[in-house]
Amino acid sequence: MDNRNYSNKTTDVKIDSPIDSSHQNFLEFNKIIPELSVTDLENSLNFYKTAGFKVEYDRPENKFAFISLGKIQFMLQEIAPNGKWDISPLTYPFGNGVNFQLEVDDLTVIYNNFKNSNYKIAFDIEENWYRQDNKLLGNKEFLIQDPDGYLLRFSEDLGEKEG
């Protein structure tokens, strides 16, 4: 039985808590949520959980999971034969030409979790400053590919300075 309540008027989804039925959890959907086609859902979930993502809900019968890390949200869908979302054959690396910048509070913890789990880091932690008009915006960041080759740029805000 599905205890979730969906509303057409808001982006909130009420999910009953199995631990404390007197307390309700609310998931606020972002206005854009990338859905990534993956070759092995369990393998992808292990990767994203290493970064601290949690499964908000899933549909095991469809090999689908909705994951989040703070306000970062992704949907993961295992590729199925004749999937309606597949408009052409996928080849590795998936998402070629796109990188997802994921702003996190503690970049070093996530970086170390990946390193300690023997995931290959594409670019080690760097400090970068990007010009926006007359100021510079700072980020500490590293890049990693998920198991299907999607490029993730984990980023921690360093503030701004005059440019």
C-alpha positions, 0 to 999 in steps of 0.5 A: 500500500502506498501511503504517499499523498500527492498534490497538484497544487504544490510541489510538496509530497507528504510521506508517512514516516515508518518510524514515528507515525505522528511526524510527517516528512515533506519532500519539496521537489526542485523546479528542475530534477535531472533523470539519469538513465543508468545501466545498473541501479544498485551500482549507481545507488552505491556511488551516490550514497558514497557522496551522502545522497539518500533515497527519498523514495523508490519504485523497485518494480520499475528500477527507479529511485529518487535521491537527494543530498540537501537541495540536490535532487536526481531521479535514477532509472535503470535502462529497460529494453524499449524504454519510452524515454530512450530516443536513441542508443546510449553509449558510454560516457552517458551525458557527454557534454554536460556536467552537473555542478553540485554545491555542497557544504563540506566538499572534503568529506565527500571527496575523502569518501570517494577516495576511501571507496576507491572511486577514480577522481577525474580532477582533484580538488582545486580552488577556482574563481569565476568572474561575474561582472566586477566580482569574482565568485570562489569555489573549491571543487572536484570532478568525478564521473558516476558509474555511467560516465555522468560528470559531477562537479562537487563544489563548495562556495568560497564567497566572493571578492573584487575582480 
